[in-house]
């Protein structure tokens, strides 16, 4: 009887530990519609769930692929406004060691503070050197600074855990147009707009195979108007200059095929397909 009771207690503890894993954005669930993240069909083999914190406050959420050293997606609330983004790029101390700060900071500052090398930092994430001397590619923010308000929030998008090697022509052309003009048009009448922007892993990499170059960049939004909910979505090949407009259902179906790990669900059921 005692043995059975101990087994039940152990099972309960394991279940509680598992429930912690499936609710990963505990400190920044406000950036997810109904506090619900995309389902596990997008999860990489070696994930890190990051509540992106800068200057002691949270600004968006990111699921990061430690092996490919790119974000799987970043989720945020669309609030464009004035302010300037940081000219420096940041890294995540918490990925180096759980005992380090959760506030993003520059690579130089972290290396000096903890007396570690760039090689040690680079074991857990992309570093500045990985994005030097790129040809036809540039820093592509999943959570863009233009969708944030205030210097702190805009600067927070400069963390390398929010950045992928993005085709320069796409980033400066059709994708930029979607982020600025199309999003402005689509969000007219929206009270709150929840956005998820992601990158599908590709078959090439940069920086001596350290950082994956995504095959596609995608985005989906779910907004609450005065009377109803509405959604929209887009996807673009990361070697193209075109952005394809889709319904949320069409994007989820396409991502299900591209990721090949089961049916993808980006938002909770209240967001219409």
LOSEZA-252793 format. One record per residue: x, y, z of N, C-alpha, C in turn; residue number from 1. Coordinates in Angstrom, 1 decimal, decimal comma. Atoms other than C-alpha are relative to their C-alpha. Example, Ala and Ser with C-alpha at 12.3 -4.5 7.8 and 13.67 -1.06 7.14 Angstrom:
// LOSEZA-252793
[[0,9 -1,2 0,0] [12,3 -4,5 7,8] [0,9 1,2 0,0] 1],
[[-0,9 -1,1 0,0] [13,7 -1,1 7,1] [-0,8 1,1 0,8] 2],
***
This chain:
// LOSEZA-252793
[[0,8 -1,2 0,0] [0,0 0,0 0,0] [0,9 1,3 0,0] 1],
[[-0,9 -1,1 0,0] [2,8 2,4 0,9] [0,7 0,2 -1,3] 2],
[[-0,7 0,0 1,3] [4,6 1,5 -2,3] [-0,9 0,7 -1,1] 3],
[[0,9 -0,5 0,9] [1,5 2,3 -4,3] [-0,2 1,5 0,2] 4],
[[0,1 -1,5 -0,3] [1,1 5,7 -2,6] [1,2 0,8 -0,5] 5],
[[-1,2 -0,7 0,4] [4,7 6,6 -3,3] [0,0 0,1 -1,5] 6],
[[0,1 0,0 1,5] [4,2 5,7 -7,0] [-0,9 1,1 -0,5] 7],
[[1,0 -1,0 0,4] [1,1 7,9 -7,1] [0,6 1,4 0,2] 8],
[[-0,7 -1,3 -0,2] [3,1 10,8 -5,6] [1,0 0,3 -1,0] 9],
[[-1,0 -0,2 1,1] [5,9 10,3 -8,1] [-0,6 0,4 -1,3] 10],
[[0,7 -0,3 1,3] [3,5 10,3 -11,0] [-0,6 1,4 0,0] 11],
[[0,5 -1,3 -0,1] [1,9 13,4 -9,7] [1,0 1,1 -0,2] 12],
[[-1,1 -1,0 0,2] [5,2 15,2 -9,5] [0,5 0,1 -1,5] 13],
[[-0,4 0,0 1,4] [6,1 14,1 -13,0] [-1,0 0,7 -0,9] 14],
[[1,1 -0,7 0,7] [2,8 15,4 -14,3] [0,1 1,5 0,2] 15],
[[-0,1 -1,4 -0,3] [3,3 18,7 -12,6] [1,2 0,6 -0,8] 16],
[[-1,1 -0,5 0,8] [6,7 19,0 -14,2] [-0,3 0,1 -1,4] 17],
[[0,3 -0,1 1,4] [5,3 18,2 -17,6] [-0,9 1,2 -0,3] 18],
[[1,0 -1,1 0,2] [2,5 20,8 -17,2] [0,8 1,3 0,0] 19],
[[-0,9 -1,2 0,1] [5,3 23,4 -16,6] [0,6 0,1 -1,4] 20],
[[-0,6 -0,1 1,3] [6,8 22,5 -19,9] [-0,9 0,5 -1,1] 21],
[[1,0 -0,4 1,0] [3,6 22,9 -21,9] [-0,6 1,4 0,2] 22],
[[0,4 -1,4 -0,2] [3,0 26,4 -20,4] [1,3 0,8 0,2] 23],
[[-1,4 -0,5 -0,2] [6,5 27,8 -21,1] [0,1 1,5 0,2] 24],
[[-0,2 -1,4 0,0] [5,8 31,5 -21,4] [-0,7 0,6 1,2] 25],
[[0,7 -0,4 -1,2] [4,6 32,0 -17,8] [0,1 1,4 0,3] 26],
[[-0,2 -1,4 -0,3] [6,1 35,4 -17,4] [-0,4 1,0 -1,1] 27],
[[0,3 -0,9 1,1] [5,1 36,8 -20,8] [-1,2 -0,5 -0,8] 28],
[[1,1 0,5 0,8] [1,8 35,1 -21,7] [-0,9 1,1 -0,5] 29],
[[0,9 -1,1 0,4] [0,2 38,5 -22,2] [0,3 0,3 -1,5] 30],
[[-0,3 -0,2 1,4] [1,8 38,5 -25,7] [-0,7 -1,1 -0,9] 31],
[[0,6 1,1 0,7] [-0,2 35,4 -26,7] [-1,6 0,1 0,1] 32],
[[1,4 -0,1 -0,1] [-3,9 35,4 -27,6] [-0,5 -1,1 1,0] 33],
[[0,5 0,9 -1,0] [-5,8 33,7 -24,7] [1,1 -0,7 0,7] 34],
[[-1,2 0,5 -0,7] [-2,3 33,1 -23,2] [0,4 -1,4 -0,6] 35],
[[-0,2 1,3 0,7] [-2,0 30,1 -25,7] [1,0 0,1 -1,0] 36],
[[-1,0 0,0 1,0] [1,2 29,5 -27,6] [-0,3 -1,0 -1,1] 37],
[[0,2 1,0 1,1] [1,4 27,6 -30,9] [0,3 -1,4 0,6] 38],
[[-0,1 1,4 -0,6] [1,2 23,8 -30,4] [1,4 -0,5 -0,3] 39],
[[-1,3 0,6 0,0] [4,2 21,5 -30,2] [0,5 -0,4 -1,4] 40],
[[-0,4 0,4 1,4] [4,3 20,8 -34,0] [1,1 0,9 -0,5] 41],
[[-1,1 -0,9 0,4] [6,7 23,7 -34,3] [1,3 -0,1 0,9] 42],
[[-1,1 0,1 -0,9] [9,0 22,7 -31,4] [1,2 -0,6 -0,6] 43],
[[-1,2 0,6 0,4] [12,6 22,1 -32,3] [0,5 -1,1 1,0] 44],
[[-0,5 1,0 -0,9] [14,7 19,3 -30,8] [0,6 0,5 1,3] 45],
[[-0,7 -0,6 -1,1] [16,6 21,6 -28,5] [-0,6 1,4 0,2] 46],
[[0,6 -1,3 -0,1] [14,2 24,5 -27,6] [0,4 0,8 1,2] 47],
[[0,0 -0,9 -1,1] [14,4 27,5 -25,4] [-1,1 1,0 -0,1] 48],
[[1,1 -0,9 -0,1] [11,3 29,5 -24,4] [0,5 1,3 0,7] 49],
[[-0,6 -1,2 -0,5] [12,4 33,1 -23,9] [-1,1 1,1 0,1] 50],
[[0,8 -1,2 -0,1] [10,4 35,9 -22,4] [1,0 1,2 -0,1] 51],
[[-1,0 -0,9 0,4] [12,3 38,7 -24,0] [0,0 1,3 0,9] 52],
[[0,0 -1,0 -1,0] [13,3 41,1 -21,3] [1,2 1,0 -0,2] 53],
[[-1,0 -1,0 0,2] [15,1 44,4 -21,7] [-0,3 1,2 0,9] 54],
[[0,1 -1,1 -0,9] [15,7 47,2 -19,2] [-1,1 -0,4 1,1] 55],
[[0,8 0,5 -1,1] [13,9 45,1 -16,6] [-1,5 -0,1 -0,2] 56],
[[1,4 0,2 0,4] [10,6 44,7 -18,5] [-0,1 -0,9 -1,2] 57],
[[0,2 1,0 1,1] [9,2 42,1 -20,9] [-0,7 0,7 -1,2] 58],
[[0,5 -0,7 1,2] [8,4 43,1 -24,5] [-0,6 -1,0 -1,0] 59],
[[0,6 1,0 0,9] [7,6 39,9 -26,5] [0,6 -1,4 0,4] 60],
[[-0,4 1,4 -0,3] [8,1 36,1 -26,4] [0,6 -0,7 -1,2] 61],
[[-0,7 0,7 1,1] [10,3 33,8 -28,5] [0,3 -1,4 0,4] 62],
[[-0,4 1,4 -0,1] [10,7 30,1 -29,0] [1,3 -0,1 -0,9] 63],
[[-1,3 0,0 0,7] [14,4 29,6 -29,9] [0,5 -1,4 -0,2] 64],
[[-0,7 1,3 0,3] [16,2 26,7 -31,6] [1,5 0,1 0,3] 65],
[[-1,4 -0,1 -0,4] [19,5 26,3 -29,8] [0,9 -0,7 -1,0] 66],
[[-0,9 0,7 1,0] [20,9 23,9 -32,4] [0,2 0,8 -1,2] 67],
[[-0,1 -0,7 1,3] [20,1 25,9 -35,5] [0,4 1,5 0,3] 68],
[[-0,3 -1,4 -0,4] [20,7 29,2 -33,6] [-0,8 1,1 -0,7] 69],
[[1,0 -1,0 0,6] [17,6 30,9 -35,0] [-1,3 -0,1 0,8] 70],
[[1,3 0,1 -0,6] [14,2 31,7 -33,5] [-0,9 -0,8 -0,9] 71],
[[1,1 0,7 0,7] [11,3 29,4 -34,4] [-1,1 1,0 -0,3] 72],
[[1,0 -1,1 0,1] [8,9 32,3 -33,8] [0,1 1,0 1,1] 73],
[[0,1 -1,0 -1,0] [8,4 35,5 -31,9] [-1,5 0,4 0,0] 74],
[[1,4 -0,4 -0,2] [5,0 36,5 -30,5] [-0,1 1,3 0,7] 75],
[[0,1 -1,3 -0,6] [4,0 40,0 -29,6] [-1,4 0,6 -0,3] 76],
[[1,2 -0,7 0,2] [1,2 42,5 -29,4] [0,4 1,2 -0,9] 77],
[[-0,3 -1,1 1,0] [1,1 45,0 -32,4] [-0,3 1,4 0,7] 78],
[[0,1 -1,3 -0,6] [1,7 48,5 -30,9] [1,0 0,9 -0,6] 79],
[[-0,9 -0,9 0,6] [3,5 50,7 -33,4] [0,0 1,4 0,6] 80],
[[-0,1 -1,3 -0,6] [4,8 54,0 -32,1] [1,4 0,6 -0,2] 81],
[[-1,3 -0,7 0,2] [7,7 56,4 -31,9] [1,0 -0,6 0,9] 82],
[[-1,1 0,5 -0,7] [11,1 55,7 -30,6] [1,1 -0,5 -0,9] 83],
[[-1,2 0,4 0,8] [14,6 54,6 -31,7] [0,4 -1,4 0,5] 84],
[[-0,6 1,4 -0,4] [16,0 51,0 -31,7] [1,5 0,1 0,3] 85],
[[-1,4 0,1 -0,3] [19,4 50,1 -30,4] [0,9 -0,2 -1,2] 86],
[[-0,9 0,2 1,1] [22,3 50,3 -32,7] [0,9 -1,2 0,2] 87],
[[-0,7 1,2 -0,4] [23,9 47,4 -30,9] [-0,9 -1,2 0,0] 88],
[[0,8 1,2 -0,1] [22,8 43,8 -31,0] [0,2 -0,7 1,3] 89],
[[-0,1 0,6 -1,4] [22,1 41,8 -27,8] [0,0 -1,5 -0,1] 90],
[[0,1 1,5 -0,1] [22,4 38,2 -26,7] [-0,7 -0,2 1,4] 91],
[[0,7 0,4 -1,2] [20,7 36,3 -23,9] [0,9 -0,7 1,1] 92],
[[-0,8 0,6 -1,0] [22,7 35,7 -20,7] [-0,6 -1,3 0,6] 93],
[[0,7 1,1 -0,6] [20,1 33,2 -19,5] [0,2 -1,3 -0,8] 94],
[[-0,2 1,2 0,8] [20,9 30,8 -22,4] [1,4 -0,5 0,3] 95],
[[-1,4 0,4 -0,4] [24,6 30,7 -21,2] [-0,1 -0,8 1,3] 96],
[[0,1 0,7 -1,3] [23,7 29,8 -17,7] [-1,3 0,5 0,7] 97],
[[1,3 -0,4 -0,6] [20,3 29,8 -15,8] [0,3 1,0 1,2] 98],
[[-0,3 -0,9 -1,1] [22,1 31,7 -13,0] [0,3 1,4 -0,4] 99],
[[-0,3 -1,4 0,6] [22,8 34,7 -15,3] [-1,3 0,8 -0,1] 100],
[[1,1 -0,9 0,1] [20,5 37,6 -15,7] [-1,0 -0,3 -1,2] 101],
[[1,0 0,2 1,1] [17,3 37,3 -17,8] [-0,1 1,3 -0,9] 102],
[[0,0 -1,2 0,8] [17,9 40,8 -19,2] [1,0 -0,1 -1,1] 103],
[[-0,9 0,1 1,1] [19,4 40,8 -22,7] [1,0 1,1 0,2] 104],
[[-1,1 -1,0 -0,1] [22,7 42,7 -23,0] [1,0 -0,3 -1,1] 105],
[[-1,0 0,1 1,1] [25,6 43,2 -25,4] [0,9 -1,2 0,3] 106],
[[-1,0 1,1 -0,1] [28,0 40,4 -26,0] [1,2 0,4 0,8] 107],
[[-1,2 -0,5 -0,6] [30,9 42,5 -24,9] [-0,2 0,2 1,5] 108],
[[0,3 -0,2 -1,5] [29,3 43,4 -21,5] [-0,1 -1,3 0,7] 109],
[[0,1 1,3 -0,7] [28,4 39,8 -20,7] [1,3 -0,7 0,1] 110],
[[-1,3 0,6 -0,1] [31,8 38,5 -21,6] [0,9 0,6 1,1] 111],
[[-0,8 -0,7 -1,0] [33,5 41,1 -19,4] [-0,5 -0,3 1,4] 112],
[[0,7 0,2 -1,3] [31,0 40,6 -16,5] [0,3 -1,4 0,5] 113],
[[-0,1 1,4 -0,4] [31,3 36,8 -16,4] [1,4 -0,6 -0,3] 114],
[[-1,4 0,5 0,4] [34,9 36,5 -17,7] [-0,1 -1,2 -0,8] 115],
[[0,1 1,2 0,9] [33,9 34,2 -20,5] [0,3 0,5 -1,4] 116],
[[-0,4 -0,3 1,3] [34,8 34,1 -24,2] [-1,2 0,0 -1,0] 117],
[[1,1 0,0 1,0] [32,8 34,6 -27,4] [-0,3 -1,4 -0,4] 118],
[[0,3 1,4 0,3] [33,2 30,9 -28,1] [-0,9 -0,7 1,1] 119],
[[0,8 0,5 -1,1] [31,6 30,1 -24,7] [-1,5 0,5 -0,2] 120],
[[1,3 -0,5 0,2] [28,7 32,4 -25,5] [-0,7 -0,7 -1,2] 121],
[[0,5 0,5 1,3] [28,3 31,0 -29,0] [-0,4 -1,5 0,1] 122],
[[0,5 1,3 -0,1] [27,7 27,5 -27,7] [-1,5 -0,1 0,2] 123],
[[1,4 0,1 -0,3] [24,2 28,4 -26,7] [-0,9 0,9 -1,0] 124],
[[0,7 -0,9 0,8] [23,2 31,0 -29,3] [0,9 0,7 -1,1] 125],
[[-0,8 -0,8 1,0] [24,2 33,2 -32,3] [0,7 1,1 0,7] 126],
[[-0,8 -1,2 -0,5] [26,8 35,9 -31,7] [0,2 0,9 -1,1] 127],
[[-0,2 -1,1 1,0] [27,8 39,1 -33,5] [0,8 -0,5 -1,2] 128],
[[-0,9 0,5 1,1] [30,5 37,3 -35,5] [-0,8 -0,8 -1,1] 129],
[[0,8 0,8 0,9] [27,9 35,0 -37,1] [-0,6 0,8 -1,1] 130],
[[0,7 -0,8 1,0] [26,3 37,9 -38,9] [0,9 1,0 -0,8] 131],
[[-1,0 -0,8 0,7] [29,5 39,5 -40,3] [0,2 -0,6 -1,4] 132],
[[-0,3 0,4 1,4] [30,3 39,4 -44,0] [-1,0 -0,9 -0,7] 133],
[[1,0 0,7 0,7] [27,0 38,0 -45,1] [-0,2 0,5 -1,4] 134],
[[0,2 -0,4 1,4] [26,3 38,0 -48,8] [-1,5 -0,2 -0,4] 135],
[[1,4 0,1 0,4] [22,7 38,8 -49,9] [-0,9 -0,3 1,1] 136],
[[0,8 0,2 -1,2] [21,5 38,3 -46,3] [0,3 1,1 1,0] 137],
[[-0,2 -1,0 -1,0] [21,0 40,6 -43,4] [-0,8 -0,4 1,2] 138],
[[0,7 0,2 -1,2] [19,6 40,8 -39,9] [-1,5 0,1 -0,2] 139],
[[1,5 -0,1 0,2] [15,9 39,9 -40,2] [-0,7 -0,2 1,3] 140],
[[0,7 0,1 -1,3] [13,9 40,6 -37,1] [-1,4 -0,6 -0,2] 141],
[[1,3 0,5 0,0] [10,9 38,4 -36,5] [-1,0 0,9 0,7] 142],
[[0,8 -1,1 -0,6] [9,4 40,8 -34,0] [0,6 1,3 -0,4] 143],
[[-0,7 -1,2 0,5] [10,1 44,0 -35,9] [-0,1 1,2 0,9] 144],
[[0,0 -1,2 -0,8] [11,0 47,3 -34,2] [-1,1 0,9 -0,3] 145],
[[1,1 -0,9 0,5] [8,4 49,1 -36,3] [-1,4 -0,4 0,6] 146],
[[1,3 0,4 -0,6] [5,6 47,1 -34,5] [0,0 0,2 1,5] 147],
[[-0,1 -0,3 -1,4] [6,8 48,3 -31,1] [-0,1 1,5 0,3] 148],
[[0,1 -1,4 -0,3] [6,3 51,6 -29,3] [1,0 0,3 1,2] 149],
[[-0,9 -0,4 -1,0] [9,0 53,4 -27,3] [1,4 -0,6 -0,3] 150],
[[-1,4 0,3 0,2] [12,8 53,2 -27,4] [0,4 -1,4 0,6] 151],
[[-0,3 1,3 -0,7] [13,0 50,3 -24,9] [-0,5 -1,2 -0,7] 152],
[[0,7 1,1 0,7] [10,5 48,1 -26,7] [0,6 -0,2 -1,4] 153],
[[-0,7 0,1 1,3] [12,1 48,9 -30,1] [1,4 -0,6 0,1] 154],
[[-1,4 0,5 -0,2] [15,6 48,2 -28,8] [0,0 -1,5 0,3] 155],
[[0,0 1,4 -0,4] [14,5 44,8 -27,4] [-0,1 -0,9 -1,2] 156],
[[0,1 0,8 1,2] [13,9 43,5 -30,9] [1,4 -0,3 -0,6] 157],
[[-1,4 0,2 0,5] [17,7 43,7 -31,5] [0,7 -1,2 0,6] 158],
[[-0,6 1,2 -0,5] [18,4 40,5 -29,6] [0,2 -1,0 -1,1] 159],
[[-0,3 1,0 1,0] [20,0 37,9 -31,8] [-0,9 -1,2 0,1] 160],
[[0,9 1,1 -0,1] [17,5 35,4 -30,5] [-1,3 0,3 -0,7] 161],
[[1,1 -0,4 0,8] [14,9 37,3 -32,5] [0,3 0,2 -1,4] 162],
[[-0,5 -0,4 1,4] [16,9 37,5 -35,7] [0,4 -1,2 -0,8] 163],
[[-0,4 1,1 0,9] [17,4 35,2 -38,7] [0,8 0,7 -1,2] 164],
[[-0,6 -0,5 1,2] [19,6 35,6 -41,8] [-1,1 0,0 -1,1] 165],
[[1,1 -0,1 0,9] [17,0 37,0 -44,1] [0,5 0,6 -1,4] 166],
[[-0,3 -0,5 1,4] [17,2 37,6 -47,9] [-0,1 1,6 0,0] 167],
[[-0,1 -1,4 -0,1] [18,2 41,3 -48,2] [-1,1 0,6 -0,9] 168],
[[1,0 -0,6 0,9] [15,9 42,0 -51,2] [-1,4 -0,2 0,6] 169],
[[1,3 0,2 -0,6] [12,9 40,4 -49,4] [-0,2 0,9 1,2] 170],
[[0,1 -0,8 -1,2] [13,6 42,2 -46,1] [-0,2 1,5 -0,3] 171],
[[0,1 -1,4 0,3] [14,0 45,6 -47,7] [-1,2 0,3 -1,0] 172],
[[1,0 -0,1 1,0] [11,2 45,0 -50,2] [-1,4 -0,4 0,4] 173],
[[1,4 0,4 -0,3] [8,0 43,0 -50,0] [-0,3 -0,3 1,4] 174],
[[0,3 0,3 -1,4] [8,4 41,9 -46,4] [-0,1 1,3 0,8] 175],
[[0,1 -1,3 -0,6] [9,0 45,5 -45,3] [-1,3 0,7 -0,3] 176],
[[1,3 -0,6 0,4] [5,9 46,6 -47,3] [-1,1 -0,7 0,8] 177],
[[1,0 0,7 -0,8] [3,9 43,9 -45,5] [0,0 0,6 1,5] 178],
[[-0,1 -0,4 -1,4] [5,2 45,0 -42,1] [-0,6 1,4 0,3] 179],
[[0,4 -1,4 -0,2] [4,5 48,7 -42,6] [-1,4 0,3 -0,6] 180],
[[1,3 -0,4 0,6] [1,6 49,2 -45,1] [-1,1 -1,0 0,2] 181],
[[1,0 1,0 -0,1] [-0,3 45,9 -45,1] [-0,5 -0,2 1,5] 182],
[[0,4 0,2 -1,4] [-0,3 45,5 -41,3] [-0,8 1,2 0,5] 183],
[[0,8 -1,2 -0,4] [-1,5 49,1 -40,9] [-1,4 0,0 -0,5] 184],
[[1,4 0,1 0,6] [-4,4 48,5 -43,2] [-0,8 -1,1 0,7] 185],
[[0,7 1,1 -0,6] [-5,3 45,1 -41,7] [-0,5 0,3 1,4] 186],
[[0,3 -0,2 -1,4] [-5,3 46,4 -38,2] [-1,0 1,1 0,3] 187],
[[1,0 -1,0 -0,2] [-7,8 49,2 -38,8] [-1,2 -0,6 0,7] 188],
[[1,1 0,5 -0,8] [-10,6 48,7 -36,3] [0,3 -1,0 1,0] 189],
[[-0,4 1,0 -1,0] [-8,7 46,3 -34,2] [0,3 0,6 1,4] 190],
[[-0,2 -0,4 -1,4] [-8,7 46,8 -30,4] [1,4 -0,5 0,5] 191],
[[-1,3 0,6 -0,3] [-5,8 44,4 -29,8] [0,3 -1,0 -1,1] 192],
[[-0,4 0,9 1,1] [-3,8 42,5 -32,4] [1,2 -0,8 0,5] 193],
[[-1,1 1,0 -0,4] [-1,7 39,4 -31,5] [0,6 -0,5 -1,2] 194],
[[-0,7 0,4 1,2] [1,0 38,5 -34,0] [1,1 -1,0 0,4] 195],
[[-1,1 1,0 -0,1] [3,3 35,5 -34,4] [0,7 0,0 -1,3] 196],
[[-0,9 0,0 1,2] [6,2 35,7 -36,9] [1,0 -1,1 0,2] 197],
[[-0,9 1,1 -0,2] [8,2 32,6 -37,6] [0,9 -0,2 -1,2] 198],
[[-1,0 0,3 1,0] [11,0 31,1 -39,7] [0,1 -1,5 -0,2] 199],
[[-0,1 1,4 0,2] [11,0 27,6 -41,3] [1,5 -0,3 -0,3] 200],
[[-1,5 0,3 0,2] [14,5 26,0 -41,0] [0,2 -0,4 -1,5] 201],
[[-0,4 0,3 1,4] [16,2 25,7 -44,4] [1,1 -1,1 0,0] 202],
[[-1,0 1,0 0,2] [18,9 23,4 -45,8] [1,4 0,6 -0,2] 203],
[[-1,4 -0,7 0,1] [21,8 26,0 -45,8] [0,2 0,7 1,3] 204],
[[-0,3 -0,8 -1,3] [23,6 27,9 -43,1] [1,2 0,9 -0,3] 205],
[[-1,1 -0,9 0,1] [26,2 30,6 -42,6] [0,9 -0,1 1,2] 206],
[[-1,0 0,0 -1,1] [29,2 31,1 -40,3] [0,4 -1,4 0,4] 207],
[[-0,5 1,3 -0,3] [30,7 27,7 -40,7] [-1,1 -1,0 0,5] 208],
[[1,2 0,9 -0,4] [27,3 25,9 -40,4] [-0,5 0,3 1,4] 209],
[[0,5 -0,3 -1,3] [26,6 27,6 -37,1] [-1,5 0,5 0,0] 210],
[[1,3 -0,7 0,0] [23,4 29,6 -38,1] [-0,8 -0,4 -1,2] 211],
[[0,9 0,4 1,1] [20,6 28,2 -40,2] [-0,5 1,1 -0,8] 212],
[[0,6 -1,0 0,8] [19,3 30,2 -43,1] [-1,4 -0,6 -0,3] 213],
[[1,4 0,5 0,2] [15,4 29,8 -43,1] [-0,4 -0,1 -1,5] 214],
[[0,5 0,1 1,3] [13,7 28,6 -46,2] [-1,2 0,9 -0,2] 215],
[[1,2 -0,8 0,1] [10,5 30,6 -45,5] [-0,1 0,9 1,3] 216],
[[0,4 -0,8 -1,1] [9,4 33,5 -43,3] [-1,5 0,2 0,0] 217],
[[1,5 -0,1 0,0] [5,8 33,7 -42,2] [-0,5 0,8 1,2] 218],
[[0,6 -0,8 -1,1] [3,4 35,7 -40,1] [-1,5 -0,2 0,0] 219],
[[1,5 0,1 -0,2] [-0,1 35,4 -38,7] [-0,4 0,9 1,1] 220],
[[0,6 -1,0 -0,9] [-2,3 37,8 -36,8] [-1,4 -0,3 0,4] 221],
[[1,4 0,2 -0,5] [-5,5 37,5 -34,7] [-0,3 1,3 0,8] 222],
[[0,4 -1,3 -0,7] [-7,3 40,7 -33,7] [-1,4 0,0 0,4] 223],
[[1,3 -0,2 -0,5] [-10,3 41,6 -31,7] [-0,5 1,4 -0,4] 224],
[[0,7 -1,3 0,4] [-12,6 44,3 -33,3] [-1,1 0,2 1,0] 225],
[[1,1 -0,3 -0,9] [-15,6 45,8 -31,6] [-1,1 -1,1 0,0] 226],
[[1,1 0,9 0,2] [-17,9 43,1 -32,9] [0,4 -1,5 -0,2] 227],
[[-0,4 1,4 0,4] [-15,8 40,0 -33,9] [1,5 -0,1 0,1] 228],
[[-1,4 0,3 0,2] [-12,5 38,4 -34,3] [0,4 -0,2 -1,4] 229],
[[-0,4 0,2 1,4] [-10,5 38,4 -37,5] [1,5 -0,4 0,0] 230],
[[-1,4 0,5 0,1] [-7,3 36,8 -38,7] [0,5 0,2 -1,4] 231],
[[-0,7 -0,1 1,3] [-4,8 37,1 -41,6] [1,3 -0,6 0,1] 232],
[[-1,4 0,7 0,0] [-1,5 35,4 -42,6] [0,7 0,2 -1,3] 233],
[[-0,8 -0,1 1,2] [1,3 35,6 -45,1] [1,2 -1,0 0,2] 234],
[[-1,3 0,8 0,0] [4,4 33,5 -46,1] [0,8 0,5 -1,2] 235],
[[-0,9 -0,3 1,1] [7,4 34,2 -48,2] [1,2 -0,9 -0,1] 236],
[[-1,3 0,8 0,1] [10,3 32,1 -49,5] [1,1 1,0 0,3] 237],
[[-1,1 -0,9 -0,4] [13,5 33,5 -48,1] [1,1 0,2 -1,1] 238],
[[-0,9 -0,3 1,2] [15,1 33,7 -51,6] [-0,8 0,8 -1,0] 239],
[[0,9 -0,6 1,0] [12,2 35,6 -53,2] [-0,3 1,4 0,4] 240],
[[0,5 -1,4 -0,2] [10,7 39,1 -53,4] [-1,5 0,1 0,1] 241],
[[1,5 0,0 0,0] [7,1 38,0 -53,1] [-0,5 -0,5 1,4] 242],
[[0,7 0,4 -1,2] [4,8 37,7 -50,1] [-1,4 -0,5 -0,4] 243],
[[1,3 0,6 0,3] [1,8 35,3 -50,4] [-1,0 0,2 1,1] 244],
[[1,1 -0,2 -0,9] [-1,4 36,3 -48,7] [-0,8 -1,3 0,2] 245],
[[0,7 1,2 -0,3] [-3,2 33,4 -47,0] [-1,0 0,2 1,1] 246],
[[0,9 0,0 -1,2] [-6,0 32,7 -44,5] [0,9 -0,7 1,1] 247],
[[-0,7 0,7 -1,1] [-4,9 31,4 -41,1] [0,0 -1,5 -0,2] 248],
[[0,1 1,5 0,2] [-6,1 27,9 -42,0] [1,0 -0,4 -1,1] 249],
[[-0,9 0,3 1,1] [-4,1 28,0 -45,3] [1,5 0,0 0,5] 250],
[[-1,4 0,0 -0,5] [-0,9 29,0 -43,4] [0,3 -1,2 0,9] 251],
[[-0,2 1,1 -0,8] [-1,3 26,4 -40,8] [0,1 -1,3 -0,8] 252],
[[-0,1 1,2 0,9] [-1,8 23,7 -43,5] [1,3 0,0 -0,7] 253],
[[-1,3 0,0 0,7] [1,3 24,9 -45,3] [1,1 -0,2 0,9] 254],
[[-1,1 0,3 -1,0] [3,4 24,9 -42,2] [0,0 -1,4 0,5] 255],
[[0,1 1,5 -0,4] [2,1 21,4 -41,3] [0,9 -0,8 -1,0] 256],
[[-0,8 0,7 1,0] [3,7 20,3 -44,6] [1,4 0,3 0,1] 257],
[[-1,4 -0,4 0,0] [6,9 22,3 -44,3] [0,7 -0,5 1,2] 258],
[[-0,7 0,5 -1,2] [7,7 21,3 -40,7] [-0,1 -1,5 0,1] 259],
[[0,1 1,5 0,0] [6,4 17,7 -41,1] [0,0 -0,7 1,3] 260],
[[0,0 0,6 -1,3] [5,9 17,1 -37,4] [-1,4 0,0 0,6] 261],
[[1,4 0,1 -0,5] [2,1 17,0 -37,1] [-0,7 1,3 -0,4] 262],
[[0,9 -1,2 0,4] [-0,8 19,5 -37,6] [0,4 1,2 0,8] 263],
[[-0,4 -1,3 -0,6] [0,2 23,1 -36,8] [-1,2 0,8 0,4] 264],
[[1,0 -0,9 -0,5] [-2,0 25,3 -34,7] [0,7 1,2 0,6] 265],
[[-0,7 -1,2 -0,5] [-0,8 28,9 -34,2] [-0,8 0,8 1,1] 266],
[[0,8 -0,7 -1,0] [-3,7 30,4 -32,2] [-1,1 -0,9 0,6] 267],
[[1,1 0,8 -0,5] [-6,5 29,1 -30,0] [-1,2 0,1 -0,9] 268],
[[1,1 0,2 0,9] [-9,8 28,2 -31,4] [-0,9 1,3 -0,2] 269],
[[0,8 -1,2 0,2] [-11,4 31,7 -30,9] [0,5 0,8 -1,2] 270],
[[-0,5 -0,7 1,2] [-9,2 33,0 -33,8] [-0,5 -0,7 -1,2] 271],
[[0,6 0,7 1,2] [-11,2 32,2 -37,0] [1,0 -0,5 -1,0] 272],
[[-0,8 0,5 1,0] [-9,7 30,0 -39,6] [-0,6 0,3 -1,4] 273],
***
